[in-house]
Amino acid sequence: MKNPFPKTKIYDIVILYSKEGIKEKMKKEPQNMSRLEIEKKKKRIIITFSIIIGIIVLMIIALIANNFIITENYKTTNLIINNRNVTEYLKGQVLMQDGKIYMSEQDLGNFFDKYIYEDKENNKIITTYDKKIAEIGFEKNEMNINGADRRTTAHAIKQGEIVYLPIEELKDVYNIEITHIKDTNVLIIDSITKEQIKAVVTGNIPVKATKKFIARTVDRVKKGECVIVIEKENDGFAKIRTENGKIGYIKANKVANEVVARQNIEDEKQINGKVNLVWDYYSQSATAPDRKGTTIDGINVVSPAFFTINEEGKIVENIGTQGQDYLNWAHENEYKVWPMLQNAGNDMMRVTSNIMNHYENRKQLIEEIINSCIKYKLDGINLDFENMKKEDKDLYSRFIIELMPRMKELGLVLSVDVTAPDGSDTWSMCFDRHVIGDVADYIVFMAYDEYGATSNKAGTTAGLNWVELSLKKFLETEEIESDKIILAVPLYTRLWTENESGEIVKQSTVAMKDIDKIIPNSAQKEWKEDLAQNYVEYKEGNNIKKMWIEDNKSLQAKLDLISKYKLGGVASWEKGMETEDVWEIFKEALQ
């Protein structure tokens, strides 16, 4: 539409109309009016004409806005991801080279995989998303996705210091579909796991940038044209995406025949409700316990000591016939089986560090884990790595990041054991709890050994104040979702022996079921409110014996934290140490 006033400014029109109108109006007025009355009359006429002209101007602007599309710079590719124009947030360009579309590593990190990683040792980019892990190099047209090689039509490239990846080759990794509208130079990326609603337009109408009365037109749609309905709002507007890839607003009553073209896809949780896990530990030289004919009331997950890592960094199985019988017993009783994978043993700090520091070593261990899960029809893995180097913290997180997609692909659960924050370098500071809690299905807080076997001071195994303080750090400092945290509690305590000088001369682990057998009848129990534990102290010869007792009352106080902080469940170390009534307490606490 052409400008109706091609050679005249709106300001000039207002003045022209005002002056001429005033002259004509004043000719008709009586000549005997006073000067004051004439001036008032002039003001009223000017105001009236200004209002009229203002209305005309608004109508002209609205007419122009409704009929003219504000063109964009089509030299720059506009990027739409899941119905949101993210062009202004791009750190790199969207490159078009030899018919291939590339996005920068940083932008892929912002929009898809925040843990995308450049493995400089092997000159590859490693990216993970949902159920896929992919590696793509800079020289050959090939990729590896979940352990399988495939041919590609492009590879990663570098422009200066910026790494670019061929986005179309990553469709299967990121679960996306890609549309490039060449006429408007719009690149549309839609997640195929997210809901999409399509509809038809019932008239020829403009698509506005905002819902305001006067707003620029971003596109025009014709009657019968198909659009994507992003959302319908309560004020009578619908936010849509046109076939040209433009996003804007039309009246909601102008869309009809809405169809859900694609539904949200969400993973089902393996455990409905709270996790109630018990570790069933036995040494590498022992065999799996015989649980036939028994049940553990309220338990829904068992974690037997099936796997360890040897000095070559390979998985060693301790399953055999007894372990297979254990698996059959667990599944017959509808318990999920998440066996422990431990790095326990001599020289394990060096062995673990060697695995974590090389992508190929991590990849090999992941393949062994996946093969073992398939071989034994497992439901998950409980990763119990301890005594690691602080400087390997990020690489241990990488291992979990790379393992998780392979687990999800098979519907397996990954739970990762960690200690309390703010401890020693190799016991506590070697974990990035935020990343582990973000990536894994569950992060298991081993809320015991506040004063452990190597302590030079006698103290409680798990005082309530320490447990709760640490738990708050998981939630507030590490920012871990509460329903991903499993609180692990001890079914044991320690008996400390001090000499007359107050030095520790001995400590021993005492199972809950044996506490009353150890403590003399004459020993007086003293309730410690801050610890939520009974404490006993008595003499034996020249030595003093000290114990902070774990019993039903102390466990109940810790279990109350699960409902207080809406945690994901409880774990207990270890089966065989408990008193018979413990499982009923756990069951009631989780209900």
C-alpha positions as CSV (number, residue, x, y, z in Angstrom):
1,M,0.0,0.0,0.0
2,K,1.3,3.4,-0.9
3,N,1.6,6.4,1.5
4,P,-1.7,8.4,1.0
5,F,0.3,11.6,1.6
6,P,3.4,11.1,-0.4
7,K,4.7,14.7,-0.3
8,T,3.1,16.0,2.8
9,K,4.2,15.4,6.4
10,I,1.5,14.6,9.0
11,Y,2.6,17.7,11.0
12,D,1.9,20.0,8.0
13,I,-1.5,18.4,7.4
14,V,-2.5,19.1,11.0
15,I,-1.5,22.7,10.8
16,L,-3.1,23.2,7.4
17,Y,-6.4,21.7,8.5
18,S,-6.3,23.6,11.8
19,K,-5.6,27.0,10.1
20,E,-8.2,26.7,7.3
21,G,-10.8,25.2,9.7
22,I,-10.3,28.1,12.1
23,K,-10.7,30.7,9.3
24,E,-13.9,29.2,8.1
25,K,-15.3,28.8,11.5
26,M,-14.5,32.4,12.5
27,K,-16.2,33.8,9.4
28,K,-19.5,32.4,10.8
29,E,-19.1,33.9,14.3
30,P,-20.9,37.3,15.3
31,Q,-18.6,40.4,14.9
32,N,-19.6,41.8,18.3
33,M,-17.7,39.0,20.3
34,S,-15.2,40.2,22.8
35,R,-11.5,39.4,22.2
36,L,-11.5,37.0,25.2
37,E,-14.4,35.0,23.8
38,I,-12.7,34.9,20.4
39,E,-9.5,33.5,22.0
40,K,-11.5,30.8,23.9
41,K,-13.3,29.9,20.7
42,K,-10.1,29.5,18.8
43,K,-8.7,27.2,21.5
44,R,-11.8,24.9,21.4
45,I,-11.6,24.8,17.6
46,I,-7.9,23.9,17.7
47,I,-8.4,21.2,20.2
48,T,-11.3,19.7,18.2
49,F,-9.4,19.7,15.0
50,S,-6.3,18.2,16.7
51,I,-8.4,15.3,18.0
52,I,-9.8,14.7,14.6
53,I,-6.4,14.8,12.9
54,G,-5.0,12.5,15.7
55,I,-7.6,9.9,15.0
56,I,-6.9,10.1,11.3
57,V,-3.1,9.7,11.9
58,L,-3.8,6.6,14.1
59,M,-6.0,5.1,11.5
60,I,-3.3,5.7,8.8
61,I,-0.6,4.1,11.1
62,A,-2.9,1.1,11.8
63,L,-3.6,0.7,8.1
64,I,0.1,0.8,7.3
65,A,0.9,-1.7,10.1
66,N,-1.7,-4.1,8.9
67,N,-0.7,-4.1,5.3
68,F,3.1,-3.7,5.4
69,I,5.4,-6.5,6.6
70,I,8.6,-5.1,8.2
71,T,11.3,-7.0,6.3
72,E,14.2,-8.5,8.2
73,N,17.8,-8.9,7.2
74,Y,17.6,-12.2,5.2
75,K,21.4,-12.2,5.0
76,T,21.4,-13.4,8.6
77,T,19.9,-16.8,9.3
78,N,17.1,-16.5,11.8
79,L,17.2,-19.5,14.2
80,I,13.9,-20.8,15.7
81,I,14.3,-23.5,18.3
82,N,11.1,-25.0,19.7
83,N,9.0,-22.0,18.6
84,R,11.4,-19.4,20.1
85,N,13.5,-17.1,18.0
86,V,16.9,-17.4,19.5
87,T,18.9,-15.5,16.9
88,E,19.9,-12.7,19.2
89,Y,21.3,-15.2,21.7
90,L,23.7,-16.9,19.3
91,K,27.4,-16.8,20.2
92,G,28.5,-17.9,16.7
93,Q,26.9,-17.8,13.2
94,V,24.7,-20.3,11.6
95,L,27.0,-21.3,8.8
96,M,25.9,-22.5,5.4
97,Q,28.7,-24.3,3.5
98,D,28.5,-26.7,0.6
99,G,24.8,-27.2,1.3
100,K,25.5,-28.1,4.9
101,I,24.3,-26.3,8.0
102,Y,26.7,-25.8,10.9
103,M,26.2,-24.5,14.5
104,S,28.9,-23.5,16.9
105,E,29.9,-25.8,19.7
106,Q,29.0,-23.1,22.2
107,D,25.5,-22.6,20.8
108,L,24.9,-26.4,20.8
109,G,26.0,-26.2,24.4
110,N,23.6,-23.4,25.2
111,F,20.6,-25.0,23.5
112,F,21.1,-28.8,23.6
113,D,24.1,-30.2,25.5
114,K,25.6,-28.1,28.2
115,Y,28.2,-30.7,28.8
116,I,29.5,-30.8,25.2
117,Y,33.2,-31.6,25.3
118,E,36.2,-31.4,23.1
119,D,38.5,-34.4,23.6
120,K,41.8,-32.9,22.4
121,E,43.7,-36.1,23.0
122,N,41.7,-37.8,20.2
123,N,40.7,-34.6,18.3
124,K,36.9,-35.3,18.7
125,I,33.9,-33.5,20.0
126,I,31.8,-35.6,22.5
127,T,28.2,-34.7,22.9
128,T,25.4,-36.3,24.9
129,Y,21.7,-35.8,25.0
130,D,19.0,-37.9,26.5
131,K,19.7,-41.5,25.4
132,K,22.6,-40.8,23.0
133,I,26.3,-40.1,23.2
134,A,28.1,-39.2,20.0
135,E,31.6,-38.5,19.0
136,I,32.5,-36.7,15.8
137,G,35.9,-35.8,14.5
138,F,37.5,-33.0,12.3
139,E,38.8,-35.0,9.4
140,K,36.6,-38.0,8.4
141,N,33.0,-38.1,7.5
142,E,32.0,-40.5,10.3
143,M,30.4,-40.5,13.7
144,N,30.1,-43.0,16.6
145,I,26.7,-43.0,18.3
146,N,26.2,-45.2,21.4
147,G,29.2,-47.4,20.4
148,A,28.1,-47.9,16.7
149,D,30.0,-46.3,13.8
150,R,28.1,-44.6,11.0
151,R,29.0,-42.7,7.8
152,T,28.2,-39.0,7.5
153,T,28.2,-36.3,4.8
154,A,30.2,-33.8,6.9
155,H,32.4,-33.5,9.9
156,A,33.3,-30.9,12.6
157,I,35.2,-27.8,11.3
158,K,37.0,-24.9,12.9
159,Q,36.9,-21.2,11.9
160,G,39.5,-19.5,13.9
161,E,39.0,-20.6,17.5
162,I,35.4,-21.5,17.0
163,V,34.3,-25.2,16.5
164,Y,31.3,-25.8,14.3
165,L,29.3,-29.0,14.0
166,P,27.0,-30.2,11.2
167,I,23.7,-29.9,12.9
168,E,21.8,-32.2,10.5
169,E,24.2,-35.0,11.4
170,L,23.1,-34.7,15.0
171,K,19.4,-35.0,14.4
172,D,19.3,-38.5,15.9
173,V,21.4,-37.5,18.9
174,Y,19.4,-34.4,19.9
175,N,16.0,-35.9,18.8
176,I,15.2,-33.0,16.5
177,E,13.8,-32.3,13.0
178,I,15.3,-29.4,11.0
179,T,13.6,-27.2,8.4
180,H,15.5,-24.5,6.4
181,I,13.2,-22.0,4.7
182,K,15.5,-20.5,2.0
183,D,13.1,-17.7,0.9
184,T,13.2,-16.1,4.3
185,N,16.5,-17.7,5.5
186,V,14.9,-19.1,8.6
187,L,16.2,-22.3,10.2
188,I,13.7,-24.1,12.3
189,I,14.7,-26.8,14.8
190,D,11.9,-28.7,16.6
191,S,12.3,-31.4,19.3
192,I,10.4,-34.4,18.3
193,T,9.8,-35.3,21.9
194,K,7.8,-32.1,22.6
195,E,4.1,-31.6,21.8
196,Q,3.2,-29.8,18.6
197,I,-0.3,-28.6,17.7
198,K,-1.3,-27.7,14.1
199,A,-4.3,-25.8,12.9
200,V,-5.7,-24.0,9.8
201,V,-6.4,-20.3,9.5
202,T,-10.0,-19.3,8.7
203,G,-9.3,-16.0,6.9
204,N,-6.7,-13.8,5.3
205,I,-5.2,-11.9,8.2
206,P,-1.9,-10.3,9.3
207,V,0.3,-11.9,12.0
208,K,1.3,-9.2,14.5
209,A,4.5,-9.0,16.5
210,T,2.6,-8.2,19.7
211,K,-1.0,-8.2,21.0
212,K,-1.2,-4.4,21.1
213,F,-3.7,-2.5,19.0
214,I,-1.0,-1.0,16.8
215,A,1.8,-3.5,16.2
216,R,4.1,-4.3,13.3
217,T,3.1,-7.1,11.0
218,V,5.6,-10.0,10.8
219,D,3.8,-12.1,8.2
220,R,0.4,-12.6,6.5
221,V,-1.5,-15.9,6.4
222,K,-4.2,-16.9,4.0
223,K,-7.4,-18.7,4.6
224,G,-6.8,-22.5,4.8
225,E,-3.1,-22.1,5.5
226,C,-1.6,-24.4,8.1
227,V,0.1,-22.9,11.2
228,I,1.7,-24.2,14.4
229,V,-0.2,-23.1,17.5
230,I,2.3,-22.3,20.2
231,E,-0.2,-21.3,22.8
232,K,-3.7,-19.9,23.2
233,E,-4.0,-17.2,25.8
234,N,-6.9,-16.0,28.0
235,D,-7.1,-12.6,26.3
236,G,-8.5,-14.0,23.0
237,F,-5.1,-14.2,21.2
238,A,-3.2,-17.2,19.8
239,K,0.6,-17.3,19.4
240,I,1.4,-19.1,16.2
241,R,4.3,-20.0,13.9
242,T,3.6,-19.5,10.1
243,E,4.8,-21.6,7.3
244,N,7.5,-19.0,6.7
245,G,8.9,-19.6,10.2
246,K,7.5,-16.3,11.6
247,I,6.2,-16.1,15.1
248,G,3.4,-13.7,16.1
249,Y,-0.2,-13.3,17.2
250,I,-3.6,-13.6,15.6
251,K,-7.1,-13.7,17.1
252,A,-7.7,-17.1,18.6
253,N,-11.1,-17.4,16.8
254,K,-9.2,-17.3,13.5
255,V,-7.7,-20.8,14.0
256,A,-9.7,-24.0,13.6
257,N,-9.3,-27.7,13.3
258,E,-6.6,-28.0,15.9
259,V,-4.8,-31.3,15.8
260,V,-2.1,-32.7,18.1
261,A,0.5,-33.6,15.5
262,R,3.0,-34.8,18.1
263,Q,2.7,-35.5,21.8
264,N,5.2,-34.9,24.7
265,I,7.3,-38.0,25.3
266,E,8.4,-38.5,28.9
267,D,10.4,-41.3,30.3
268,E,8.6,-43.5,32.9
269,K,10.3,-43.8,36.3
270,Q,11.4,-47.2,37.3
271,I,10.4,-46.6,40.9
272,N,7.1,-45.1,41.6
273,G,7.3,-43.2,44.9
274,K,10.3,-43.3,47.3
275,V,13.3,-45.5,46.8
276,N,14.0,-47.9,49.7
277,L,17.4,-49.5,48.9
278,V,19.5,-51.8,51.0
279,W,23.1,-52.6,50.2
280,D,23.8,-56.4,50.4
281,Y,27.5,-56.3,50.7
282,Y,29.9,-59.3,50.6
283,S,33.6,-59.3,50.0
284,Q,35.3,-60.2,46.7
285,S,36.4,-63.5,48.3
286,A,32.8,-64.4,49.4
287,T,29.7,-65.4,47.5
288,A,26.3,-63.8,47.2
289,P,24.1,-64.5,50.3
290,D,21.3,-67.0,50.0
291,R,18.1,-65.1,50.4
292,K,15.7,-67.9,49.2
293,G,12.5,-68.0,51.2
294,T,13.0,-64.6,52.8
295,T,11.6,-61.1,52.1
296,I,12.5,-57.6,53.2
297,D,9.3,-55.7,53.9
298,G,9.1,-52.3,52.2
299,I,12.3,-52.7,50.3
300,N,12.1,-52.0,46.5
301,V,15.8,-52.0,45.5
302,V,18.6,-54.3,46.5
303,S,22.3,-53.5,45.7
304,P,24.5,-56.6,45.9
305,A,28.3,-56.4,45.7
306,F,28.6,-57.8,42.2
307,F,31.3,-55.7,40.5
308,T,34.7,-54.3,41.3
309,I,37.5,-52.8,39.2
310,N,40.9,-54.6,39.0
311,E,44.3,-53.0,38.6
312,E,44.0,-53.0,34.8
313,G,40.8,-51.0,35.0
314,K,38.6,-53.9,34.0
315,I,35.4,-55.0,35.7
316,V,35.7,-58.1,37.8
317,E,32.4,-60.0,38.4
318,N,31.6,-61.8,41.6
319,I,28.3,-63.3,40.6
320,G,28.5,-67.0,39.8
321,T,25.7,-69.5,40.6
322,Q,24.9,-67.9,43.9
323,G,24.7,-64.5,42.4
324,Q,22.3,-65.8,39.7
325,D,20.2,-67.3,42.4
326,Y,20.2,-63.9,44.2
327,L,19.0,-62.2,41.0
328,N,16.2,-64.7,40.6
329,W,15.1,-64.3,44.3
330,A,15.1,-60.5,43.9
331,H,13.1,-60.4,40.7
332,E,10.6,-63.0,42.0
333,N,10.0,-60.7,44.9
334,E,9.7,-57.7,42.5
335,Y,12.8,-56.0,43.9
336,K,14.9,-54.0,41.4
337,V,18.5,-54.9,41.3
338,W,21.1,-52.1,41.1
339,P,24.4,-53.8,41.9
340,M,27.4,-51.9,43.3
341,L,30.3,-51.1,41.1
342,Q,33.2,-50.3,43.4
343,N,36.8,-49.1,42.9
344,A,37.8,-50.7,46.2
345,G,41.2,-52.4,46.4
346,N,44.9,-51.6,46.4
347,D,46.3,-48.8,44.2
348,M,42.7,-47.9,43.2
349,M,43.4,-44.1,43.3
350,R,46.0,-44.5,40.5
351,V,43.8,-47.0,38.5
352,T,40.7,-44.8,38.8
353,S,42.7,-41.7,37.8
354,N,44.0,-43.5,34.7
355,I,40.5,-44.4,33.6
356,M,39.1,-41.0,34.2
357,N,41.9,-39.1,32.4
358,H,41.4,-40.8,29.0
359,Y,38.2,-40.8,27.0
360,E,38.9,-44.2,25.4
361,N,39.4,-45.7,28.9
362,R,36.1,-44.3,30.1
363,K,34.4,-45.5,27.0
364,Q,35.8,-49.0,27.5
365,L,34.6,-49.2,31.1
366,I,31.1,-47.9,30.0
367,E,30.9,-50.7,27.4
368,E,31.7,-53.3,30.1
369,I,29.0,-51.9,32.4
370,I,26.4,-51.9,29.6
371,N,27.4,-55.5,28.6
372,S,27.1,-56.7,32.2
373,C,23.7,-55.1,32.6
374,I,22.4,-56.8,29.5
375,K,24.0,-60.1,30.3
376,Y,22.4,-60.4,33.8
377,K,19.2,-58.5,33.0
378,L,20.0,-55.9,35.7
379,D,17.7,-52.9,36.5
380,G,20.5,-50.4,37.2
381,I,23.9,-49.7,38.6
382,N,25.0,-48.2,41.9
383,L,28.3,-46.4,41.3
384,D,30.4,-46.4,44.5
385,F,33.7,-44.8,43.6
386,E,35.7,-43.5,46.6
387,N,39.2,-42.3,47.4
388,M,39.8,-40.4,44.2
389,K,42.1,-37.5,43.3
390,K,40.6,-34.0,43.8
391,E,42.0,-32.9,40.5
392,D,40.0,-35.7,38.7
393,K,36.7,-34.3,40.0
394,D,35.6,-33.0,36.6
395,L,36.7,-36.1,34.8
396,Y,34.7,-38.3,37.1
397,S,31.7,-36.1,36.3
398,R,32.5,-36.7,32.6
399,F,32.4,-40.4,33.1
400,I,28.9,-40.1,34.6
401,I,27.8,-37.8,31.8
402,E,29.0,-40.3,29.2
403,L,27.6,-43.3,31.0
404,M,24.1,-41.9,31.6
405,P,22.8,-41.9,27.9
406,R,23.8,-45.6,27.5
407,M,21.9,-46.5,30.7
408,K,18.9,-44.5,29.6
409,E,18.9,-46.2,26.3
410,L,18.2,-49.5,28.1
411,G,15.8,-48.1,30.7
412,L,18.4,-48.6,33.4
413,V,18.8,-46.5,36.5
414,L,22.1,-44.9,37.5
415,S,22.6,-44.0,41.2
416,V,25.9,-42.5,42.4
417,D,27.2,-42.6,45.9
418,V,28.9,-39.5,47.3
419,T,30.1,-38.4,50.7
420,A,29.2,-35.2,52.7
421,P,30.6,-31.9,51.4
422,D,33.5,-30.1,53.0
423,G,35.7,-33.1,53.8
424,S,39.1,-34.2,52.7
425,D,40.4,-33.9,49.2
426,T,40.3,-37.6,48.3
427,W,37.1,-38.4,50.3
428,S,34.9,-35.4,49.8
429,M,36.3,-32.7,47.4
430,C,36.7,-35.3,44.6
431,F,33.0,-35.1,43.8
432,D,31.1,-32.4,41.8
433,R,27.8,-33.0,43.5
434,H,25.9,-30.4,41.4
435,V,26.8,-32.1,38.1
436,I,26.3,-35.6,39.5
437,G,22.9,-34.7,40.9
438,D,22.0,-33.0,37.6
439,V,23.0,-35.9,35.4
440,A,22.4,-39.2,37.3
441,D,18.9,-40.5,38.2
442,Y,19.8,-40.4,41.9
443,I,22.7,-39.1,44.0
444,V,23.1,-41.1,47.2
445,F,24.3,-39.1,50.2
446,M,26.2,-41.6,52.4
447,A,25.2,-39.9,55.6
448,Y,27.5,-41.8,57.9
449,D,31.1,-41.9,59.1
450,E,30.9,-38.4,60.5
451,Y,33.7,-39.8,62.7
452,G,35.1,-42.7,60.7
453,A,37.5,-45.6,61.2
454,T,40.5,-43.4,60.7
455,S,39.4,-40.6,63.0
456,N,41.8,-39.6,65.8
457,K,38.8,-38.5,67.9
458,A,35.9,-40.4,69.2
459,G,32.5,-39.3,67.9
460,T,29.2,-40.2,66.4
461,T,28.8,-42.1,63.2
462,A,25.8,-40.0,62.1
463,G,24.5,-37.2,64.3
464,L,21.3,-35.6,63.2
465,N,22.6,-32.0,63.2
466,W,25.5,-33.0,60.9
467,V,23.3,-35.0,58.6
468,E,20.8,-32.2,58.2
469,L,23.4,-29.5,57.8
470,S,25.1,-31.6,55.0
471,L,21.7,-32.2,53.4
472,K,21.0,-28.5,53.3
473,K,24.3,-28.0,51.4
474,F,23.1,-30.6,48.8
475,L,19.9,-28.7,48.3
476,E,21.0,-25.1,48.7
477,T,24.7,-24.9,47.8
478,E,24.9,-27.7,45.3
479,E,21.3,-26.9,44.0
480,I,20.3,-30.6,43.6
481,E,16.6,-31.4,43.1
482,S,15.3,-32.9,46.3
483,D,13.6,-35.9,44.7
484,K,16.9,-37.0,43.2
485,I,18.6,-37.3,46.6
486,I,18.6,-40.6,48.4
487,L,19.6,-40.4,52.1
488,A,21.8,-43.3,53.1
489,V,21.7,-44.2,56.8
490,P,23.9,-46.6,58.9
491,L,22.7,-49.8,60.5
492,Y,25.8,-49.7,62.6
493,T,27.8,-47.6,65.0
494,R,31.3,-47.6,66.5
495,L,32.6,-48.5,69.9
496,W,35.6,-46.2,70.8
497,T,38.3,-47.1,73.4
498,E,40.3,-44.3,74.9
499,N,43.2,-44.5,77.4
500,E,43.6,-42.4,80.5
501,S,45.1,-39.6,78.4
502,G,42.1,-39.5,76.1
503,E,43.9,-41.0,73.1
504,I,42.1,-43.5,70.8
505,V,43.6,-46.9,71.3
506,K,40.9,-48.9,69.4
507,Q,37.7,-48.6,67.5
508,S,35.4,-51.3,66.2
509,T,32.3,-51.4,64.1
510,V,29.2,-52.7,65.9
511,A,26.0,-53.8,64.1
512,M,22.7,-52.4,65.5
513,K,21.6,-55.9,66.3
514,D,24.7,-56.4,68.5
515,I,24.7,-53.1,70.5
516,D,22.8,-54.4,73.5
517,K,25.1,-57.4,73.7
518,I,28.1,-55.1,73.9
519,I,26.9,-52.5,76.3
520,P,27.0,-53.5,80.0
521,N,23.6,-53.5,81.8
522,S,25.0,-51.0,84.3
523,A,25.9,-48.4,81.6
524,Q,23.5,-45.4,81.6
525,K,22.2,-44.1,78.3
526,E,22.1,-40.3,77.9
527,W,19.9,-38.8,75.1
528,K,21.7,-36.1,73.1
529,E,19.0,-33.9,71.6
530,D,21.2,-32.2,68.9
531,L,22.4,-35.6,67.7
532,A,19.1,-37.4,68.2
533,Q,21.1,-40.3,69.7
534,N,21.7,-42.1,73.0
535,Y,25.2,-41.9,74.3
536,V,26.9,-44.3,76.7
537,E,30.3,-44.1,78.4
538,Y,31.7,-46.7,80.8
539,K,35.1,-47.9,82.1
540,E,36.8,-51.1,81.3
541,G,40.0,-51.5,83.3
542,N,42.0,-48.3,82.8
543,N,40.3,-47.5,79.5
544,I,37.1,-45.6,78.8
545,K,34.5,-47.0,76.3
546,K,32.3,-44.6,74.3
547,M,29.4,-45.2,72.0
548,W,26.9,-43.1,70.1
549,I,24.0,-45.5,69.6
550,E,22.1,-46.1,66.4
551,D,18.7,-47.5,67.3
552,N,15.1,-47.2,66.1
553,K,14.7,-43.7,67.7
554,S,17.9,-42.3,66.1
555,L,17.0,-43.8,62.7
556,Q,13.4,-42.4,62.9
557,A,14.8,-38.9,63.4
558,K,17.0,-39.2,60.3
559,L,14.1,-40.8,58.3
560,D,11.9,-37.8,59.2
561,L,14.3,-35.6,57.0
562,I,13.0,-37.5,53.9
563,S,9.5,-36.1,54.2
564,K,10.7,-32.8,55.6
565,Y,12.9,-32.1,52.5
566,K,10.9,-34.2,50.0
567,L,13.8,-36.5,49.3
568,G,13.8,-39.3,46.8
569,G,14.1,-42.1,49.3
570,V,16.4,-44.0,51.7
571,A,19.4,-46.4,51.5
572,S,20.8,-48.4,54.3
573,W,24.3,-49.9,54.9
574,E,24.2,-52.8,55.2
575,K,21.9,-55.9,55.1
576,G,22.5,-58.2,58.1
577,M,23.4,-55.5,60.6
578,E,19.8,-54.5,61.3
579,T,17.4,-55.4,64.1
580,E,14.2,-57.2,62.8
581,D,11.9,-54.2,63.4
582,V,13.9,-51.7,61.3
583,W,12.2,-52.5,58.0
584,E,8.8,-51.6,59.4
585,I,10.2,-48.2,60.5
586,F,11.5,-47.6,57.0
587,K,8.3,-48.6,55.4
588,E,6.1,-46.4,57.5
589,A,8.5,-43.4,57.1
590,L,8.4,-43.6,53.3
591,Q,4.6,-43.9,53.2
